[in-house]
Amino acid sequence: MKATRLAVTAATSTLSLLVAACGGAGNEPGGDRPGFPVTVTNCGVQVTFDAPPQRVVLLTSAAVPYLHALGVLDRVTARAGKYPREYYDSGTLAALDRIPLLTDKTDTTGHLQIAKEVVISQEPDLVLGEVDNLSRDTLSAVDIPLLEEPALCAETTATPSFADIPRQLETYGRVFGREAQAASAVDALTERMATIQASPTTAPGRTAAVLYPTVGGGSTYAYGSASMAHPQLEAAGFRNVFGDTPERVFEVTIEELLGRDPDVLILLHSDGDSAAVAQGLTGLPGAEQLTAVRNGNVMTQLFHFTEPPTPLSIDGLERIVRRFGSES
């Protein structure tokens, strides 16, 4: 329990420091901060903006809570992918409903399927999120900048943490000229983390794993120490049974799961029926022998409630603590 409180306290302290760092350079409410061009580093690449973006295309829902906090969702002119309504409050949902959806087609692992011509035809001045057939290089060839969530950068070696959330808020605040709004949002996140710190976490010594099952059969994936699942489990009081694996996500067999036998299983999915997601794991031969399955300690959670680090990761932490925090 002591280690858990120290982990959350460290995250909260970092958030507090970032509030101070963000608070110096302000702007009028609702206005754009002068001082462009602005250059930010994303996935090891410098991206320069001559002015705040006005035509944004979303290829992932991960950035939505950041844009909502900054008050710039009205600058999104098109979106693609899955936007489960469970993620958002009524105000965010109303803003999203006004944004045309290009496609929500994904493959079985949740990856967006969209033609590059469809995105380019929107004439965006910023694309958020990178997909397999629409890379940064493809877009830069037609002078369209792209930003990816740092934890999802292909070559990243950084270990994600809750401290990444205010950093990314600050980055978006600079890009959109909304530093003051970013500082206020970081302040609110600091209060939320302090509330979680004061909440009862799970009993010491319990173990857990975060998995991504394939609905309808197929591979099962686990999240290691290079994923946001790892600090999220630690903050909830669990030991990640795959914490000794220095990868973000990797395929696992039912035999390996049985060998590590976590007390709790958290199953991630992009959208759809949570019961089918659970069946994707519990229906595997031998899964009934898992301690978490026998004891009914299997929780499904939408993907962005865990990864990448965003305000939704804090929502996901709160959900885990509510589900397992009072258990002995």
N, C-alpha and C positions, 0 to 999 in steps of 0.2 A: 504493500500500500504506500509505504514511504517513497519508493522509487517512482510510483505512478504520480504522486503529488509533485515530486520534483520535476518530472517530465512536463507536466502541464504548467507548472510555475515557470519553467524556463521559456516555454512558448509564450506565456502571458507577458513575461518580462521583455522578450524580444518585441512583441507587439507594442508595448508601451514605449520602448525606445523609438520604434518607427513612427509612432504618433508624433513624437517630438520632432523627428527628422522631417516629416511631411508638413508640419504645421507652419513652417516659415514663409513659404511662397504661396500667397493666396491669390484669389481672383474673385470678382463680383459674382454672387450667386446667379447661376444660369448663363454666365458669360464665358467667353473663351479667353484663356490667359494669353497675353502677348508674349513674344519672345521666340517665335518659330523662325527658322526650322528647328525641329527637335529630332535628335538621333537616339535610338535605343538599341541595345544589343539583344538579339533574340536568336536562340539556337546557334550562338557563336557568330552571327552575322549582324552587321550594323545596318539598321533600317532607319531611313531619314524621312521625316514628314515636313513638307514645306508649310502646311496648314493643318488644322484639326480635320480629321476625316469626316466627310459628310455623306458618303455612299458606301456603307459597310455591308458586306455579305458574310453571313455566319455559316460555316460548314461544321460547326460543333455547338452544342448547347453549353459547353463549359464556361464560356465567357459571359453568358447571360447575367448571372448575379453581379459580376463586376460592372457591366454596362448599366444595369438597373441602379446600382449604388451611385454611379456617377451621373445618372440622369441623361444618358445618351442613347437609350434604346430607340428613340425616334430617328436616329441616324442610320439605323439598319434598314436597308431597302429590300433585302431578300434573305431568305434562310433556307437551309437544307439539313436533312437529318431528323433525328427523333427529339422531341421536346415534351417529355412526359409531364403531364399537368401536376403531378405530385410534387415536383420540384419547387413550384412557384406560388407566391401569394396572388391575390386577385388582381392587384395593380400590374404585376409583371405579366400575368396571363392576358390581361386586356391589351397590353402593349404588343405582346407576341402575336395575338390574334389579328392585329392590324398589319403584320408583316407577311407578304406573300411567301408561300412555301414552294420552293422549286421542286423538291422531291424528298420523300422520307424513306427511300429504298436503301436497305442495308443488307449485308450478307449475314451468314449465321453467326459470325463473331462480332457483329455490330458495326462493321466498317461501312462507311457511306459509299454508295454507288452513284456517281454523277459524272456526266460528260464535261470536260473542261470548257467546251464551247458554250455550254449553258451558263457557267459562271462568268466567263469573260464577256458574254453578251450583256451582262448587267452593268458593265462599265463601272466597277467599284473602284474607290480610291483606297480601300483596305479590305483584305480577306482575312477572316479569323478562323484558323484551323486548317491543317494540311491533310489531304487525303492521298491515297496511293497514286492516283493518276493525275493529281493536280498539285505538283510540288512548288516550292518556293521559286526554283529556277524557271519552271514553266511560266509562272505569273510574272516574274521579274523581266522576262523576255518581252512582255507587253506592258511594262512599266506599272504593274500592279503590286504593291507591297503586301506581304503576308506576315502575320504574327501567329505563332503557335504557343500554347501553354508550355512554359519552360520544362515542366516535368515530363512532357510528351516528346521533347526533342529527341531525334533519333540517336544523336551522339552524346547525350547528356551523361555525365558521371556524377552529378550532384545527388545527394540523398535528400529526398523531399521532406518537408516538415511543415508544421502549422505556421512557422515564420515566413514561409513562401507566400502566404496569402496577402498579407499587407504589402509585401514587396511588389507583387503583381498589381495590386490596386494602385500603388504609387506609379508604376510603369504606365498603366492605362490612363491614370490621371494626367501624366505628362503628355501622352500621345493625343488625348482629347482636350487638353488645356483645362483640366478640371482638378487641379491640385487641392483646392480647398475641400471639394466634395470627397476626394480620396482620403484626406486627413480625418474628416468626420466619420467616414465609413470605417476606417481603421480603429477609431475610438470606440465605435459600437462593437466591433469584433473583440476588442480588449475586454469589454464588459461581459460579453457572452462567454469568453474563455474563463474569466474569473468565476462566473456562475457554475460552469462545469467543474471547475477545480473544487468548488465547495460541495459538489454533489457526491453521494456515495458511489464508489466504483465497485467493480467486481471483487470477489474474495481473492486474496493473494494466492499466487501459484497456479491459477487457472490458465489453460492454454486455449488457443484459437487458431483458425486458419481462415483466410479469405480466398475464395475460389470463384472462377467463372466457368460454370458448366455449359456444355453445348446442349441446347434444347433439342430433343428428338434423337439423342445419341451422338457420340463423337468424343472429341478430346475434352478433357477437363484441365483448366489452367489454374495455377496457384500464384500468389503474390508474395515476393520476397522482400528483402530489406531495402531494395531500391525503389519500392513503391510507396505511395501514400498510405496504403493499407497498414504498413508497419508502424509508423508513429500513431496512427489512429487506434490500432489495437493496444499499443503501449499506454496511450492516454486513457483508455477505457479500463486499464488494469490487467490486460492479458499479456501473456508471452506468445508471440507469433511462432508457431512450430516450424515455419519456413524462414524465420529470421536469420538463420545461418546461411541462407542462399543469397549471394550478392547480385541478384537479378531483379528486374521489375516484375516480369511475368514469364511463366514457363509451364510447359506441359507436365502433368503428374499422372501417375497411375493409381488405381484404387489400392494396389498393394502398398505403395508408398504412403498413402493416406492412412491405411490401417496400421502401418508401422509407426507413424507419428501420433496417430489417434488423438486429435485435439478434443478438448471438452466442448468447444463451441465451433460451429461452422457458420460463416457469413458468405452467402452466395450472391454475387453481383450479376446484374443483367441490364441490358440497354433499354428494354421496353417489354410490354406484353404481360402475359399471365405469370404471376409469381409462383403459382402452384406448379406450372409446367417447368419452371426453372428449378424448383426444389426437386421435382421428379427427375430432372436431368442428372442429379447427383444421387438421390436416394434410390433411383431405379437401377443403378449400376450393380452388377453381381458382387455380393459381399459387402455392400454399403450398409446393410442392416446391422453389421457387426461394429460399426463405428460408434464410439461412446456418445458423440453428439447426436447421432440419429436415434440411438436407443433411448436417450433421455429427452428427446424433443427439443434440443438446443440448436436448431437450425433456423437461421434468420435470412430472409431474402432482402436485398437492398439494391435500389437503382444505382447504376455504375457511378454517376457523378456525385453521389452521396459519399463516395470514397475518393475516387481519382478523377482528374488530377487535383492538386491543392487549390481549392476555391472556397468561398463561403459555404458552399454546399457540403464540403467535407466536415465543417463544424456541425451542420445539421445532421450529417450522418453519425458523427461522434455522439451527439445528443441522443439519437435514436438507439445506438448501441448501449449507452449507459442506462437509458430507460428500460431497455429490454432485459439487461443482465446485471445492472448495478446493484439491485437489492437481493440477488441470489447468493446463497452461501455455498 
